[in-house]
Amino acid sequence: MTHNRIKKNTSPLLHIVFFWLKKPDNKEDRAAFEQAIRKLINTNQQAIESHLGGPAASEKRDVVDNSFTYCYTMGFQNEEAQRLYQTDQTHLKFIKEAKHLWAKVRVHDSISI
């Protein structure tokens, strides 16, 4: 019998953010959003890892939601680091620069068990 081991990720807390842009097919809006979020990625001190992506070409199933424009995942060492991130100037600057571009945002925070 083979036992699969669960690989622990390096971040105990994942902050997963889905963005739906108002005009997802507008190249200028996408470029502005990507510039603002990459600035956040490169300057924020609380996150210990991050991932920026778009919808994958996953199999169409009832449980799969590929309607978002971007998915941004940040890893934090603990809940305190995530709390500090919420009021960090790098995060607030990103919101100020990009908020006008999105129609909807959904956040899912997950902590290792």
N, CA, C and O atoms as a GROMACS GRO file, in nm:
protein
  452
    1MET      N    1   0.083  -0.117   0.000
    1MET     CA    2   0.000   0.000   0.000
    1MET      C    3   0.088   0.125   0.000
    1MET      O    4   0.182   0.135   0.079
    2THR      N    5   0.058   0.218  -0.087
    2THR     CA    6   0.135   0.341  -0.098
    2THR      C    7   0.067   0.452  -0.020
    2THR      O    8  -0.054   0.470  -0.029
    3HIS      N    9   0.145   0.525   0.056
    3HIS     CA   10   0.092   0.639   0.132
    3HIS      C   11   0.144   0.766   0.071
    3HIS      O   12   0.265   0.785   0.057
    4ASN      N   13   0.053   0.855   0.035
    4ASN     CA   14   0.093   0.986  -0.015
    4ASN      C   15   0.111   1.079   0.104
    4ASN      O   16   0.028   1.083   0.195
    5ARG      N   17   0.217   1.152   0.101
    5ARG     CA   18   0.242   1.249   0.207
    5ARG      C   19   0.194   1.385   0.162
    5ARG      O   20   0.212   1.423   0.046
    6ILE      N   21   0.133   1.457   0.251
    6ILE     CA   22   0.092   1.594   0.222
    6ILE      C   23   0.213   1.683   0.240
    6ILE      O   24   0.274   1.685   0.347
    7LYS      N   25   0.247   1.755   0.136
    7LYS     CA   26   0.359   1.848   0.144
    7LYS      C   27   0.312   1.977   0.210
    7LYS      O   28   0.215   2.038   0.166
    8LYS      N   29   0.379   2.016   0.314
    8LYS     CA   30   0.344   2.140   0.384
    8LYS      C   31   0.395   2.258   0.303
    8LYS      O   32   0.509   2.259   0.257
    9ASN      N   33   0.308   2.357   0.285
    9ASN     CA   34   0.358   2.476   0.219
    9ASN      C   35   0.430   2.562   0.321
    9ASN      O   36   0.416   2.541   0.442
   10THR      N   37   0.505   2.658   0.273
   10THR     CA   38   0.588   2.739   0.363
   10THR      C   39   0.508   2.845   0.436
   10THR      O   40   0.557   2.902   0.534
   11SER      N   41   0.388   2.873   0.392
   11SER     CA   42   0.306   2.978   0.453
   11SER      C   43   0.189   2.917   0.529
   11SER      O   44   0.102   2.856   0.469
   12PRO      N   45   0.188   2.934   0.660
   12PRO     CA   46   0.076   2.881   0.737
   12PRO      C   47  -0.058   2.948   0.706
   12PRO      O   48  -0.163   2.886   0.723
   13LEU      N   49  -0.056   3.075   0.659
   13LEU     CA   50  -0.180   3.144   0.628
   13LEU      C   51  -0.178   3.189   0.482
   13LEU      O   52  -0.086   3.260   0.439
   14LEU      N   53  -0.277   3.149   0.406
   14LEU     CA   54  -0.290   3.192   0.267
   14LEU      C   55  -0.403   3.293   0.255
   14LEU      O   56  -0.513   3.271   0.306
   15HIS      N   57  -0.374   3.402   0.188
   15HIS     CA   58  -0.470   3.510   0.162
   15HIS      C   59  -0.494   3.506   0.011
   15HIS      O   60  -0.408   3.548  -0.067
   16ILE      N   61  -0.610   3.457  -0.028
   16ILE     CA   62  -0.641   3.432  -0.168
   16ILE      C   63  -0.745   3.534  -0.213
   16ILE      O   64  -0.855   3.539  -0.159
   17VAL      N   65  -0.708   3.614  -0.313
   17VAL     CA   66  -0.793   3.724  -0.357
   17VAL      C   67  -0.826   3.706  -0.505
   17VAL      O   68  -0.737   3.691  -0.589
   18PHE      N   69  -0.956   3.709  -0.535
   18PHE     CA   70  -1.003   3.700  -0.672
   18PHE      C   71  -1.054   3.836  -0.716
   18PHE      O   72  -1.131   3.900  -0.644
   19PHE      N   73  -1.010   3.881  -0.834
   19PHE     CA   74  -1.051   4.010  -0.889
   19PHE      C   75  -1.127   3.988  -1.020
   19PHE      O   76  -1.086   3.908  -1.104
   20TRP      N   77  -1.235   4.060  -1.036
   20TRP     CA   78  -1.308   4.067  -1.162
   20TRP      C   79  -1.297   4.211  -1.210
   20TRP      O   80  -1.354   4.301  -1.148
   21LEU      N   81  -1.224   4.234  -1.319
   21LEU     CA   82  -1.211   4.369  -1.370
   21LEU      C   83  -1.340   4.414  -1.437
   21LEU      O   84  -1.416   4.332  -1.489
   22LYS      N   85  -1.365   4.544  -1.435
   22LYS     CA   86  -1.483   4.600  -1.501
   22LYS      C   87  -1.477   4.574  -1.651
   22LYS      O   88  -1.577   4.540  -1.715
   23LYS      N   89  -1.356   4.590  -1.706
   23LYS     CA   90  -1.335   4.569  -1.850
   23LYS      C   91  -1.219   4.469  -1.868
   23LYS      O   92  -1.107   4.509  -1.898
   24PRO      N   93  -1.248   4.341  -1.849
   24PRO     CA   94  -1.140   4.241  -1.851
   24PRO      C   95  -1.070   4.226  -1.986
   24PRO      O   96  -0.958   4.175  -1.991
   25ASP      N   97  -1.131   4.270  -2.093
   25ASP     CA   98  -1.068   4.259  -2.225
   25ASP      C   99  -0.993   4.386  -2.266
   25ASP      O  100  -0.936   4.392  -2.375
   26ASN      N  101  -0.994   4.488  -2.180
   26ASN     CA  102  -0.928   4.614  -2.210
   26ASN      C  103  -0.779   4.604  -2.174
   26ASN      O  104  -0.745   4.588  -2.057
   27LYS      N  105  -0.693   4.612  -2.274
   27LYS     CA  106  -0.548   4.594  -2.253
   27LYS      C  107  -0.489   4.700  -2.160
   27LYS      O  108  -0.402   4.669  -2.078
   28GLU      N  109  -0.536   4.822  -2.172
   28GLU     CA  110  -0.483   4.929  -2.086
   28GLU      C  111  -0.521   4.906  -1.940
   28GLU      O  112  -0.439   4.926  -1.851
   29ASP      N  113  -0.645   4.864  -1.915
   29ASP     CA  114  -0.688   4.836  -1.778
   29ASP      C  115  -0.609   4.719  -1.720
   29ASP      O  116  -0.570   4.722  -1.603
   30ARG      N  117  -0.587   4.617  -1.800
   30ARG     CA  118  -0.511   4.502  -1.752
   30ARG      C  119  -0.367   4.543  -1.720
   30ARG      O  120  -0.312   4.502  -1.617
   31ALA      N  121  -0.308   4.623  -1.806
   31ALA     CA  122  -0.171   4.668  -1.784
   31ALA      C  123  -0.162   4.753  -1.657
   31ALA      O  124  -0.068   4.739  -1.579
   32ALA      N  125  -0.259   4.842  -1.636
   32ALA     CA  126  -0.260   4.926  -1.516
   32ALA      C  127  -0.276   4.841  -1.390
   32ALA      O  128  -0.207   4.865  -1.290
   33PHE      N  129  -0.366   4.743  -1.394
   33PHE     CA  130  -0.385   4.655  -1.279
   33PHE      C  131  -0.258   4.577  -1.250
   33PHE      O  132  -0.213   4.570  -1.136
   34GLU      N  133  -0.200   4.517  -1.353
   34GLU     CA  134  -0.080   4.436  -1.334
   34GLU      C  135   0.037   4.520  -1.283
   34GLU      O  136   0.115   4.472  -1.201
   35GLN      N  137   0.049   4.642  -1.330
   35GLN     CA  138   0.156   4.730  -1.282
   35GLN      C  139   0.137   4.759  -1.133
   35GLN      O  140   0.232   4.753  -1.055
   36ALA      N  141   0.012   4.790  -1.093
   36ALA     CA  142  -0.015   4.821  -0.952
   36ALA      C  143   0.007   4.699  -0.862
   36ALA      O  144   0.066   4.713  -0.755
   37ILE      N  145  -0.038   4.582  -0.904
   37ILE     CA  146  -0.025   4.465  -0.817
   37ILE      C  147   0.119   4.414  -0.813
   37ILE      O  148   0.164   4.362  -0.710
   38ARG      N  149   0.193   4.429  -0.923
   38ARG     CA  150   0.335   4.389  -0.919
   38ARG      C  151   0.415   4.482  -0.828
   38ARG      O  152   0.511   4.438  -0.764
   39LYS      N  153   0.376   4.608  -0.822
   39LYS     CA  154   0.440   4.701  -0.729
   39LYS      C  155   0.414   4.654  -0.586
   39LYS      O  156   0.505   4.657  -0.502
   40LEU      N  157   0.291   4.611  -0.558
   40LEU     CA  158   0.257   4.557  -0.426
   40LEU      C  159   0.342   4.434  -0.395
   40LEU      O  160   0.401   4.422  -0.288
   41ILE      N  161   0.348   4.342  -0.491
   41ILE     CA  162   0.426   4.219  -0.472
   41ILE      C  163   0.571   4.250  -0.440
   41ILE      O  164   0.631   4.188  -0.353
   42ASN      N  165   0.628   4.347  -0.512
   42ASN     CA  166   0.771   4.377  -0.498
   42ASN      C  167   0.806   4.462  -0.378
   42ASN      O  168   0.922   4.468  -0.339
   43THR      N  169   0.706   4.529  -0.316
   43THR     CA  170   0.739   4.619  -0.206
   43THR      C  171   0.683   4.576  -0.071
   43THR      O  172   0.731   4.625   0.031
   44ASN      N  173   0.586   4.487  -0.067
   44ASN     CA  174   0.526   4.448   0.060
   44ASN      C  175   0.620   4.361   0.141
   44ASN      O  176   0.684   4.270   0.088
   45GLN      N  177   0.630   4.390   0.270
   45GLN     CA  178   0.722   4.319   0.358
   45GLN      C  179   0.659   4.206   0.439
   45GLN      O  180   0.731   4.120   0.491
   46GLN      N  181   0.526   4.204   0.452
   46GLN     CA  182   0.463   4.102   0.536
   46GLN      C  183   0.453   3.966   0.468
   46GLN      O  184   0.468   3.863   0.534
   47ALA      N  185   0.429   3.963   0.339
   47ALA     CA  186   0.410   3.837   0.267
   47ALA      C  187   0.543   3.764   0.253
   47ALA      O  188   0.646   3.826   0.225
   48ILE      N  189   0.540   3.632   0.272
   48ILE     CA  190   0.662   3.553   0.254
   48ILE      C  191   0.661   3.478   0.121
   48ILE      O  192   0.762   3.420   0.082
   49GLU      N  193   0.547   3.480   0.053
   49GLU     CA  194   0.540   3.426  -0.083
   49GLU      C  195   0.416   3.482  -0.150
   49GLU      O  196   0.323   3.526  -0.083
   50SER      N  197   0.416   3.480  -0.282
   50SER     CA  198   0.299   3.530  -0.354
   50SER      C  199   0.288   3.463  -0.490
   50SER      O  200   0.385   3.408  -0.544
   51HIS      N  201   0.167   3.469  -0.544
   51HIS     CA  202   0.137   3.412  -0.675
   51HIS      C  203   0.032   3.501  -0.740
   51HIS      O  204  -0.070   3.533  -0.679
   52LEU      N  205   0.058   3.539  -0.863
   52LEU     CA  206  -0.040   3.614  -0.942
   52LEU      C  207  -0.072   3.531  -1.064
   52LEU      O  208   0.019   3.489  -1.136
   53GLY      N  209  -0.199   3.508  -1.088
   53GLY     CA  210  -0.238   3.426  -1.202
   53GLY      C  211  -0.375   3.464  -1.255
   53GLY      O  212  -0.443   3.552  -1.202
   54GLY      N  213  -0.412   3.394  -1.359
   54GLY     CA  214  -0.544   3.410  -1.419
   54GLY      C  215  -0.612   3.275  -1.424
   54GLY      O  216  -0.556   3.175  -1.379
   55PRO      N  217  -0.733   3.272  -1.477
   55PRO     CA  218  -0.808   3.145  -1.482
   55PRO      C  219  -0.733   3.040  -1.565
   55PRO      O  220  -0.684   3.068  -1.674
   56ALA      N  221  -0.726   2.921  -1.512
   56ALA     CA  222  -0.667   2.809  -1.585
   56ALA      C  223  -0.771   2.750  -1.680
   56ALA      O  224  -0.891   2.771  -1.661
   57ALA      N  225  -0.726   2.679  -1.778
   57ALA     CA  226  -0.816   2.613  -1.872
   57ALA      C  227  -0.862   2.479  -1.814
   57ALA      O  228  -0.848   2.374  -1.877
   58SER      N  229  -0.916   2.486  -1.693
   58SER     CA  230  -0.961   2.366  -1.624
   58SER      C  231  -1.085   2.308  -1.691
   58SER      O  232  -1.158   2.377  -1.762
   59GLU      N  233  -1.106   2.181  -1.666
   59GLU     CA  234  -1.227   2.115  -1.716
   59GLU      C  235  -1.349   2.188  -1.663
   59GLU      O  236  -1.355   2.224  -1.546
   60LYS      N  237  -1.447   2.210  -1.750
   60LYS     CA  238  -1.571   2.277  -1.710
   60LYS      C  239  -1.654   2.180  -1.625
   60LYS      O  240  -1.697   2.074  -1.672
   61ARG      N  241  -1.676   2.219  -1.500
   61ARG     CA  242  -1.758   2.142  -1.408
   61ARG      C  243  -1.835   2.241  -1.322
   61ARG      O  244  -1.798   2.358  -1.312
   62ASP      N  245  -1.941   2.194  -1.260
   62ASP     CA  246  -2.023   2.282  -1.176
   62ASP      C  247  -1.946   2.345  -1.061
   62ASP      O  248  -1.980   2.455  -1.018
   63VAL      N  249  -1.843   2.279  -1.012
   63VAL     CA  250  -1.769   2.329  -0.896
   63VAL      C  251  -1.653   2.421  -0.933
   63VAL      O  252  -1.591   2.480  -0.844
   64VAL      N  253  -1.625   2.435  -1.060
   64VAL     CA  254  -1.512   2.518  -1.105
   64VAL      C  255  -1.563   2.656  -1.146
   64VAL      O  256  -1.654   2.667  -1.228
   65ASP      N  257  -1.505   2.759  -1.087
   65ASP     CA  258  -1.540   2.898  -1.121
   65ASP      C  259  -1.418   2.964  -1.185
   65ASP      O  260  -1.323   3.001  -1.117
   66ASN      N  261  -1.422   2.978  -1.315
   66ASN     CA  262  -1.314   3.044  -1.389
   66ASN      C  263  -1.357   3.182  -1.437
   66ASN      O  264  -1.304   3.233  -1.535
   67SER      N  265  -1.454   3.242  -1.368
   67SER     CA  266  -1.508   3.370  -1.413
   67SER      C  267  -1.423   3.490  -1.374
   67SER      O  268  -1.445   3.600  -1.424
   68PHE      N  269  -1.326   3.472  -1.285
   68PHE     CA  270  -1.244   3.583  -1.238
   68PHE      C  271  -1.142   3.625  -1.344
   68PHE      O  272  -1.112   3.550  -1.437
   69THR      N  273  -1.090   3.746  -1.328
   69THR     CA  274  -0.987   3.798  -1.418
   69THR      C  275  -0.848   3.765  -1.365
   69THR      O  276  -0.760   3.722  -1.440
   70TYR      N  277  -0.828   3.785  -1.234
   70TYR     CA  278  -0.699   3.758  -1.169
   70TYR      C  279  -0.720   3.689  -1.035
   70TYR      O  280  -0.822   3.709  -0.968
   71CYS      N  281  -0.623   3.607  -0.999
   71CYS     CA  282  -0.617   3.549  -0.865
   71CYS      C  283  -0.480   3.585  -0.808
   71CYS      O  284  -0.377   3.559  -0.870
   72TYR      N  285  -0.482   3.644  -0.690
   72TYR     CA  286  -0.359   3.681  -0.622
   72TYR      C  287  -0.356   3.611  -0.488
   72TYR      O  288  -0.446   3.628  -0.406
   73THR      N  289  -0.252   3.532  -0.465
   73THR     CA  290  -0.237   3.460  -0.340
   73THR      C  291  -0.110   3.508  -0.270
   73THR      O  292  -0.002   3.512  -0.328
   74MET      N  293  -0.127   3.543  -0.143
   74MET     CA  294  -0.013   3.582  -0.061
   74MET      C  295  -0.003   3.483   0.055
   74MET      O  296  -0.105   3.440   0.110
   75GLY      N  297   0.117   3.450   0.091
   75GLY     CA  298   0.140   3.364   0.206
   75GLY      C  299   0.196   3.447   0.320
   75GLY      O  300   0.287   3.528   0.302
   76PHE      N  301   0.142   3.424   0.439
   76PHE     CA  302   0.186   3.494   0.558
   76PHE      C  303   0.231   3.394   0.665
   76PHE      O  304   0.184   3.280   0.670
   77GLN      N  305   0.324   3.438   0.748
   77GLN     CA  306   0.376   3.352   0.854
   77GLN      C  307   0.270   3.326   0.961
   77GLN      O  308   0.269   3.219   1.023
   78ASN      N  309   0.182   3.424   0.983
   78ASN     CA  310   0.081   3.408   1.087
   78ASN      C  311  -0.030   3.511   1.067
   78ASN      O  312  -0.024   3.594   0.976
   79GLU      N  313  -0.133   3.504   1.153
   79GLU     CA  314  -0.247   3.595   1.142
   79GLU      C  315  -0.207   3.739   1.171
   79GLU      O  316  -0.264   3.832   1.112
   80GLU      N  317  -0.112   3.760   1.259
   80GLU     CA  318  -0.067   3.895   1.289
   80GLU      C  319  -0.005   3.961   1.166
   80GLU      O  320  -0.032   4.078   1.139
   81ALA      N  321   0.076   3.889   1.090
   81ALA     CA  322   0.136   3.944   0.968
   81ALA      C  323   0.028   3.981   0.867
   81ALA      O  324   0.038   4.082   0.799
   82GLN      N  325  -0.077   3.899   0.858
   82GLN     CA  326  -0.186   3.929   0.767
   82GLN      C  327  -0.262   4.053   0.813
   82GLN      O  328  -0.304   4.134   0.731
   83ARG      N  329  -0.281   4.067   0.944
   83ARG     CA  330  -0.348   4.187   0.998
   83ARG      C  331  -0.266   4.312   0.969
   83ARG      O  332  -0.322   4.415   0.931
   84LEU      N  333  -0.135   4.304   0.987
   84LEU     CA  334  -0.047   4.418   0.958
   84LEU      C  335  -0.053   4.456   0.810
   84LEU      O  336  -0.049   4.574   0.776
   85TYR      N  337  -0.062   4.356   0.725
   85TYR     CA  338  -0.072   4.380   0.580
   85TYR      C  339  -0.193   4.466   0.545
   85TYR      O  340  -0.185   4.551   0.456
   86GLN      N  341  -0.304   4.445   0.614
   86GLN     CA  342  -0.427   4.516   0.582
   86GLN      C  343  -0.412   4.668   0.591
   86GLN      O  344  -0.478   4.740   0.516
   87THR      N  345  -0.328   4.716   0.680
   87THR     CA  346  -0.310   4.861   0.695
   87THR      C  347  -0.173   4.908   0.646
   87THR      O  348  -0.138   5.025   0.662
   88ASP      N  349  -0.096   4.818   0.587
   88ASP     CA  350   0.035   4.854   0.535
   88ASP      C  351   0.020   4.949   0.416
   88ASP      O  352  -0.071   4.935   0.335
   89GLN      N  353   0.110   5.045   0.407
   89GLN     CA  354   0.103   5.146   0.301
   89GLN      C  355   0.112   5.085   0.161
   89GLN      O  356   0.054   5.139   0.066
   90THR      N  357   0.184   4.974   0.145
   90THR     CA  358   0.194   4.911   0.013
   90THR      C  359   0.059   4.857  -0.031
   90THR      O  360   0.024   4.865  -0.149
   91HIS      N  361  -0.017   4.802   0.062
   91HIS     CA  362  -0.151   4.749   0.033
   91HIS      C  363  -0.248   4.864   0.006
   91HIS      O  364  -0.324   4.859  -0.091
   92LEU      N  365  -0.245   4.966   0.089
   92LEU     CA  366  -0.334   5.080   0.071
   92LEU      C  367  -0.306   5.153  -0.060
   92LEU      O  368  -0.399   5.200  -0.126
   93LYS      N  369  -0.180   5.162  -0.099
   93LYS     CA  370  -0.144   5.227  -0.225
   93LYS      C  371  -0.196   5.145  -0.344
   93LYS      O  372  -0.247   5.202  -0.441
   94PHE      N  373  -0.185   5.012  -0.335
   94PHE     CA  374  -0.239   4.926  -0.440
   94PHE      C  375  -0.389   4.950  -0.457
   94PHE      O  376  -0.437   4.966  -0.569
   95ILE      N  377  -0.462   4.952  -0.346
   95ILE     CA  378  -0.606   4.974  -0.353
   95ILE      C  379  -0.636   5.110  -0.419
   95ILE      O  380  -0.723   5.119  -0.506
   96LYS      N  381  -0.565   5.213  -0.377
   96LYS     CA  382  -0.587   5.347  -0.433
   96LYS      C  383  -0.561   5.349  -0.584
   96LYS      O  384  -0.636   5.412  -0.659
   97GLU      N  385  -0.455   5.280  -0.628
   97GLU     CA  386  -0.418   5.282  -0.768
   97GLU      C  387  -0.505   5.194  -0.857
   97GLU      O  388  -0.519   5.222  -0.976
   98ALA      N  389  -0.565   5.088  -0.802
   98ALA     CA  390  -0.632   4.989  -0.886
   98ALA      C  391  -0.781   4.970  -0.861
   98ALA      O  392  -0.849   4.906  -0.941
   99LYS      N  393  -0.834   5.024  -0.752
   99LYS     CA  394  -0.973   5.000  -0.716
   99LYS      C  395  -1.071   5.037  -0.827
   99LYS      O  396  -1.171   4.970  -0.847
  100HIS      N  397  -1.042   5.142  -0.898
  100HIS     CA  398  -1.132   5.188  -1.005
  100HIS      C  399  -1.140   5.088  -1.121
  100HIS      O  400  -1.229   5.099  -1.205
  101LEU      N  401  -1.048   4.992  -1.126
  101LEU     CA  402  -1.044   4.896  -1.236
  101LEU      C  403  -1.131   4.772  -1.213
  101LEU      O  404  -1.172   4.707  -1.309
  102TRP      N  405  -1.160   4.739  -1.087
  102TRP     CA  406  -1.232   4.615  -1.062
  102TRP      C  407  -1.380   4.638  -1.032
  102TRP      O  408  -1.420   4.740  -0.976
  103ALA      N  409  -1.458   4.538  -1.071
  103ALA     CA  410  -1.602   4.538  -1.046
  103ALA      C  411  -1.634   4.461  -0.918
  103ALA      O  412  -1.732   4.491  -0.850
  104LYS      N  413  -1.549   4.362  -0.886
  104LYS     CA  414  -1.575   4.276  -0.770
  104LYS      C  415  -1.444   4.217  -0.721
  104LYS      O  416  -1.353   4.190  -0.799
  105VAL      N  417  -1.437   4.197  -0.590
  105VAL     CA  418  -1.323   4.131  -0.526
  105VAL      C  419  -1.379   4.033  -0.424
  105VAL      O  420  -1.474   4.065  -0.352
  106ARG      N  421  -1.320   3.915  -0.417
  106ARG     CA  422  -1.356   3.816  -0.314
  106ARG      C  423  -1.228   3.767  -0.251
  106ARG      O  424  -1.129   3.739  -0.319
  107VAL      N  425  -1.230   3.758  -0.118
  107VAL     CA  426  -1.112   3.715  -0.043
  107VAL      C  427  -1.145   3.587   0.033
  107VAL      O  428  -1.251   3.575   0.094
  108HIS      N  429  -1.052   3.492   0.027
  108HIS     CA  430  -1.061   3.369   0.105
  108HIS      C  431  -0.930   3.355   0.181
  108HIS      O  432  -0.824   3.342   0.120
  109ASP      N  433  -0.938   3.356   0.314
  109ASP     CA  434  -0.819   3.333   0.397
  109ASP      C  435  -0.826   3.191   0.452
  109ASP      O  436  -0.930   3.144   0.497
  110SER      N  437  -0.712   3.125   0.447
  110SER     CA  438  -0.706   2.986   0.492
  110SER      C  439  -0.582   2.969   0.579
  110SER      O  440  -0.473   3.016   0.545
  111ILE      N  441  -0.600   2.902   0.693
  111ILE     CA  442  -0.488   2.877   0.784
  111ILE      C  443  -0.465   2.727   0.794
  111ILE      O  444  -0.560   2.649   0.797
  112SER      N  445  -0.339   2.688   0.798
  112SER     CA  446  -0.306   2.546   0.805
  112SER      C  447  -0.364   2.482   0.930
  112SER      O  448  -0.370   2.543   1.037
  113ILE      N  449  -0.406   2.358   0.914
  113ILE     CA  450  -0.459   2.283   1.028
  113ILE      C  451  -0.374   2.161   1.056
  113ILE      O  452  -0.402   2.085   1.149
   0.00000   0.00000   0.00000
